[in-house]
Amino acid sequence: MNIINGHHIIKNYQAENHFQNRFFHANAVFLKRYGRYSRIDASANVLSGLTFYLAGLLILIVGSMRVTAGLITVGTIAGVLQISDQLIVPMQMISENLKSILGTRHVLRNFDDFIHRRGRQSHAEPEAAAVPAIQLRHIVYSPDDQPVIQDLSVTFALGKHYLIMGESGSGKSTVLNLLKGNIVPDSGTIALPAGVTQQDINVVDDSLFVFETSAQNNITLYDGARSTKVPQLLAAGNLPALGERPAATLSDGQKQRLAILRGLYFPSKVLLLDEVTSALDLANRERIEQLIFDHYQGTIISVMHHVDEGALKHYDTRITIAAGRVTGVEDLHC
């Protein structure tokens, strides 16, 4: 269940293989134990039913012989008939559990085949941009006929830092989901520059979800290729001694910092930040902002409902969105 709840994180960082290997191992142990349990349970039920059947059959045979020999009365025959009626239930049990025994292996084999299939993604691929920039042109997105994005057009130059602001419900987070490909617009086009794909885009949101493992594993998602970076990141995130601590025991602010450190751990060309400092106090907010902008070399697109004036120095452009449309673009370094 923990993996299911965190599927958006696994998908965002393309960590399916690492979690898949762990899942397959745990699943193989489960299937082995479940198969043994099913066979024992079904065999016990069959033996129980068979015992009832043989006992009833023996009573029926002995009773019939005694009636024929005149050793019992007609009333006894009624009793024998009642006994024969009682044979129906155990016979049904035998039938049902035989099917369970015969069907267990087939069901488990089908389940095993199912979980080993690799999922296929079926979202629309973005176009290639003619310029070194990310372009959204005339985007419309109206889930359930509710207009969220209405004829939105905006351009993000590579290597620049963008701040998107607006009231709650204005469509800010939706823009990030469109860029990542988590949702597909009803109309309009999304164009990425040559050499940039949606897999090169990392998203860090304000979710406080953590996997039931250590803080370090929540950063690396079991990918040890760059594990030497972890101590440096933990120290920079003011979490130097918490790498081996269960992530579930961390405070909300510490969990938020883990998510940000994960976004910096995995390489990308575009980093999307969705209210990532909302759970942090002022001191840690400034520390994390400095960490992000000092260590990340790619394009940053950050969504915020409110921003401290001191944080504006990190951004090149502020974009304002209202009712699903861009209402203002401000150069912060003019």
C-alpha positions as CSV (number, residue, x, y, z in Angstrom):
1,M,0.0,0.0,0.0
2,N,2.9,2.4,0.8
3,I,4.2,1.9,-2.8
4,I,0.8,2.5,-4.3
5,N,0.4,5.7,-2.3
6,G,3.8,6.9,-3.4
7,H,3.4,5.9,-7.1
8,H,3.5,9.5,-8.2
9,I,7.0,9.9,-6.7
10,I,8.2,6.7,-8.2
11,K,6.9,7.6,-11.6
12,N,8.3,11.2,-11.4
13,Y,11.9,10.0,-10.8
14,Q,11.7,6.9,-13.1
15,A,12.5,4.7,-10.1
16,E,10.2,1.9,-11.2
17,N,13.0,-0.6,-11.6
18,H,14.4,-0.1,-8.1
19,F,11.0,-0.5,-6.5
20,Q,10.0,-3.3,-8.9
21,N,13.0,-5.4,-7.8
22,R,12.1,-5.0,-4.2
23,F,8.5,-5.7,-4.9
24,F,9.2,-8.8,-6.9
25,H,11.4,-10.2,-4.0
26,A,8.7,-9.5,-1.4
27,N,6.0,-10.8,-3.7
28,A,7.9,-14.0,-4.4
29,V,8.1,-14.7,-0.6
30,F,4.4,-13.9,-0.2
31,L,3.4,-16.1,-3.1
32,K,5.4,-19.0,-1.7
33,R,3.8,-18.7,1.7
34,Y,0.4,-18.0,0.3
35,G,0.6,-21.1,-2.0
36,R,1.6,-23.3,0.9
37,Y,-1.2,-21.9,3.0
38,S,-3.8,-22.4,0.3
39,R,-2.8,-26.0,-0.4
40,I,-2.8,-26.9,3.3
41,D,-6.1,-25.1,3.9
42,A,-7.8,-26.8,0.9
43,S,-6.4,-30.2,1.7
44,A,-7.6,-29.9,5.3
45,N,-11.1,-29.0,4.1
46,V,-11.1,-31.9,1.6
47,L,-10.1,-34.4,4.3
48,S,-12.7,-33.0,6.6
49,G,-15.4,-33.4,4.0
50,L,-14.2,-36.8,3.0
51,T,-14.4,-38.0,6.6
52,F,-18.0,-36.8,6.9
53,Y,-18.8,-38.5,3.6
54,L,-17.2,-41.9,4.5
55,A,-18.9,-41.8,7.9
56,G,-22.3,-41.2,6.4
57,L,-21.7,-43.8,3.7
58,L,-20.8,-46.4,6.3
59,I,-23.9,-45.7,8.4
60,L,-26.0,-45.9,5.2
61,I,-24.5,-49.3,4.2
62,V,-24.7,-50.8,7.7
63,G,-28.3,-49.5,8.2
64,S,-29.5,-51.0,4.8
65,M,-28.0,-54.4,5.6
66,R,-29.8,-54.5,9.0
67,V,-33.1,-53.5,7.4
68,T,-32.7,-56.3,4.9
69,A,-32.0,-58.8,7.6
70,G,-35.0,-57.5,9.6
71,L,-32.9,-56.4,12.5
72,I,-34.2,-52.8,12.5
73,T,-37.7,-51.2,12.1
74,V,-39.1,-49.0,9.3
75,G,-38.6,-46.0,11.6
76,T,-34.9,-46.6,11.4
77,I,-35.0,-46.2,7.6
78,A,-36.3,-42.6,8.2
79,G,-33.3,-42.0,10.3
80,V,-31.0,-43.4,7.7
81,L,-32.6,-41.1,5.1
82,Q,-32.0,-38.1,7.4
83,I,-28.3,-39.2,7.7
84,S,-28.1,-39.4,3.9
85,D,-29.4,-35.8,3.6
86,Q,-26.6,-34.7,5.8
87,L,-24.1,-36.0,3.3
88,I,-24.9,-33.2,0.9
89,V,-23.1,-30.5,2.9
90,P,-19.7,-32.3,3.1
91,M,-20.0,-33.4,-0.5
92,Q,-20.4,-29.7,-1.5
93,M,-17.4,-28.8,0.7
94,I,-15.3,-31.5,-1.1
95,S,-16.3,-30.1,-4.5
96,E,-15.5,-26.5,-3.6
97,N,-12.2,-27.3,-2.1
98,L,-11.1,-29.5,-4.9
99,K,-11.7,-26.6,-7.2
100,S,-9.6,-24.5,-4.8
101,I,-6.7,-26.9,-4.9
102,L,-6.8,-27.3,-8.7
103,G,-7.3,-23.5,-9.2
104,T,-4.6,-22.1,-6.8
105,R,-1.6,-22.7,-9.0
106,H,-3.4,-21.3,-12.1
107,V,-4.5,-18.2,-10.4
108,L,-1.1,-17.5,-8.8
109,R,0.6,-18.1,-12.2
110,N,-1.7,-15.6,-13.9
111,F,-1.1,-13.1,-11.1
112,D,2.7,-13.5,-11.4
113,D,2.5,-13.0,-15.2
114,F,0.4,-9.8,-14.6
115,I,2.8,-8.1,-12.2
116,H,5.8,-8.8,-14.4
117,R,4.2,-7.0,-17.4
118,R,5.7,-3.5,-17.9
119,G,3.2,-0.8,-18.0
120,R,2.7,1.3,-21.1
121,Q,2.3,5.0,-21.0
122,S,-0.3,6.5,-23.3
123,H,0.0,10.2,-22.9
124,A,0.6,12.6,-25.8
125,E,4.2,13.5,-26.5
126,P,5.1,17.2,-26.6
127,E,6.3,18.8,-29.8
128,A,9.8,19.9,-30.4
129,A,10.3,23.6,-29.9
130,A,12.0,25.6,-32.6
131,V,13.9,27.7,-30.0
132,P,15.8,26.7,-26.8
133,A,12.7,27.2,-24.6
134,I,9.7,25.4,-23.2
135,Q,6.6,26.7,-24.9
136,L,2.9,26.4,-24.0
137,R,0.7,27.7,-26.7
138,H,-3.1,28.3,-26.3
139,I,-3.5,25.6,-23.7
140,V,-7.0,24.7,-22.7
141,Y,-7.7,22.2,-19.9
142,S,-11.2,21.7,-18.5
143,P,-11.6,18.4,-16.6
144,D,-15.3,17.5,-16.1
145,D,-16.2,20.6,-18.1
146,Q,-14.7,22.8,-15.3
147,P,-12.4,25.4,-16.9
148,V,-9.0,25.3,-15.2
149,I,-6.7,26.6,-17.9
150,Q,-8.1,28.9,-20.6
151,D,-6.1,29.8,-23.7
152,L,-2.8,30.0,-21.7
153,S,0.4,30.8,-23.6
154,V,3.8,31.2,-21.9
155,T,7.5,30.6,-22.7
156,F,10.2,29.4,-20.3
157,A,13.8,30.0,-21.6
158,L,16.3,27.2,-20.6
159,G,18.6,28.1,-17.7
160,K,16.3,30.8,-16.3
161,H,14.5,30.8,-13.0
162,Y,10.7,31.5,-13.1
163,L,8.3,32.3,-10.3
164,I,4.6,31.6,-10.9
165,M,2.2,33.4,-8.6
166,G,-1.6,33.6,-8.3
167,E,-4.5,32.9,-6.0
168,S,-5.5,29.4,-4.9
169,G,-7.4,27.7,-7.8
170,S,-5.9,30.0,-10.4
171,G,-4.2,27.1,-12.3
172,K,-0.6,27.4,-11.1
173,S,-0.1,23.7,-10.1
174,T,-2.0,22.6,-13.2
175,V,0.7,24.3,-15.4
176,L,3.4,22.2,-13.7
177,N,1.4,19.0,-14.2
178,L,1.0,19.9,-17.9
179,L,4.7,20.5,-18.2
180,K,5.6,17.1,-16.6
181,G,3.0,15.3,-18.7
182,N,0.9,14.1,-15.7
183,I,-2.1,15.5,-17.5
184,V,-2.8,16.2,-21.2
185,P,-4.5,19.5,-22.4
186,D,-7.8,19.4,-24.2
187,S,-6.3,21.7,-26.8
188,G,-3.2,23.7,-27.5
189,T,0.4,22.5,-27.8
190,I,3.4,22.0,-25.4
191,A,6.8,22.2,-27.1
192,L,10.1,21.2,-25.5
193,P,13.5,22.2,-26.9
194,A,15.8,19.6,-28.5
195,G,17.5,17.4,-26.0
196,V,14.8,17.9,-23.3
197,T,12.1,15.3,-22.7
198,Q,9.5,15.0,-20.0
199,Q,11.8,12.5,-18.3
200,D,14.3,15.3,-17.9
201,I,11.8,17.2,-15.7
202,N,11.6,16.6,-12.0
203,V,8.7,17.7,-9.8
204,V,8.8,18.5,-6.1
205,D,5.4,19.3,-4.6
206,D,4.2,20.1,-1.1
207,S,3.2,16.5,-0.3
208,L,4.5,15.2,3.0
209,F,4.3,11.6,1.9
210,V,7.3,9.4,2.8
211,F,8.0,5.7,2.2
212,E,8.2,3.4,5.2
213,T,12.0,3.2,5.1
214,S,15.0,5.4,6.1
215,A,15.4,9.1,5.3
216,Q,18.3,8.2,3.0
217,N,16.2,5.7,1.0
218,N,13.5,8.3,0.6
219,I,16.1,10.6,-1.1
220,T,17.7,7.9,-3.3
221,L,14.6,5.8,-3.9
222,Y,17.0,2.8,-3.6
223,D,19.2,4.1,-6.4
224,G,22.7,3.9,-5.1
225,A,24.4,5.3,-8.3
226,R,25.0,8.7,-6.7
227,S,24.8,7.7,-3.0
228,T,28.0,9.6,-2.2
229,K,26.0,12.8,-2.7
230,V,23.6,11.9,0.2
231,P,25.7,13.0,3.2
232,Q,26.4,16.4,1.5
233,L,22.7,16.9,0.7
234,L,21.6,15.9,4.2
235,A,24.1,18.4,5.7
236,A,23.0,21.1,3.3
237,G,19.3,20.4,4.2
238,N,20.1,20.6,8.0
239,L,19.4,16.9,8.4
240,P,23.0,15.7,8.9
241,A,22.4,12.9,11.5
242,L,19.0,11.7,10.2
243,G,20.0,9.6,7.2
244,E,19.3,6.2,8.8
245,R,16.3,7.4,10.8
246,P,12.8,6.1,9.7
247,A,11.3,8.9,7.6
248,A,7.9,8.4,9.2
249,T,9.3,9.7,12.5
250,L,10.4,13.1,11.0
251,S,8.5,16.3,11.4
252,D,6.5,17.8,8.6
253,G,9.2,20.3,7.9
254,Q,11.9,17.6,7.8
255,K,9.7,15.5,5.4
256,Q,9.4,18.5,3.1
257,R,13.2,19.0,3.1
258,L,13.6,15.3,2.2
259,A,11.4,15.8,-0.9
260,I,13.5,18.8,-1.9
261,L,16.7,16.9,-1.4
262,R,15.3,14.1,-3.6
263,G,14.7,16.6,-6.4
264,L,18.3,17.7,-6.2
265,Y,19.6,14.1,-5.9
266,F,18.2,12.9,-9.2
267,P,19.6,14.7,-12.3
268,S,17.3,16.7,-14.4
269,K,17.3,19.7,-16.8
270,V,14.1,21.3,-15.5
271,L,13.0,21.4,-11.8
272,L,9.4,22.2,-11.0
273,L,8.7,23.3,-7.5
274,D,5.1,23.4,-6.2
275,E,4.8,25.3,-2.9
276,V,7.9,23.4,-1.6
277,T,8.7,25.7,1.3
278,S,5.1,25.9,2.6
279,A,5.8,23.7,5.6
280,L,9.1,25.3,6.6
281,D,9.9,28.1,9.1
282,L,11.6,31.2,7.9
283,A,15.2,30.1,8.7
284,N,14.9,26.7,7.0
285,R,13.0,28.3,4.1
286,E,15.8,30.6,3.4
287,R,18.4,27.8,3.8
288,I,16.5,25.5,1.4
289,E,16.0,28.3,-1.2
290,Q,19.7,29.0,-1.1
291,L,20.5,25.3,-1.4
292,I,18.3,24.9,-4.4
293,F,19.6,27.9,-6.3
294,D,23.2,27.3,-5.4
295,H,23.2,23.6,-6.4
296,Y,20.8,23.4,-9.3
297,Q,22.1,24.4,-12.7
298,G,19.0,23.9,-14.9
299,T,15.7,25.7,-15.4
300,I,13.6,26.3,-12.3
301,I,9.9,26.9,-12.4
302,S,8.5,27.6,-9.0
303,V,4.9,28.0,-8.0
304,M,4.1,30.0,-4.8
305,H,1.1,31.5,-3.3
306,H,3.2,33.9,-1.3
307,V,6.9,34.8,-1.5
308,D,9.2,36.8,0.8
309,E,10.6,39.8,-1.0
310,G,14.1,38.6,-0.2
311,A,13.5,35.4,-2.2
312,L,12.8,37.4,-5.4
313,K,16.5,37.8,-5.9
314,H,16.7,34.1,-7.0
315,Y,14.3,34.6,-9.9
316,D,14.6,36.1,-13.4
317,T,10.9,36.4,-14.2
318,R,7.7,36.5,-12.2
319,I,4.6,35.3,-14.0
320,T,1.1,36.0,-12.6
321,I,-1.8,33.6,-13.4
322,A,-5.5,34.3,-12.7
323,A,-8.5,32.2,-13.7
324,G,-6.3,29.9,-15.9
325,R,-4.7,32.8,-17.9
326,V,-1.4,34.6,-17.8
327,T,-2.2,38.1,-16.6
328,G,1.3,39.4,-16.1
329,V,5.0,38.8,-16.9
330,E,7.6,40.8,-15.0
331,D,11.3,40.9,-15.5
332,L,12.8,40.9,-12.0
333,H,16.3,42.1,-13.0
334,C,15.6,45.0,-15.3
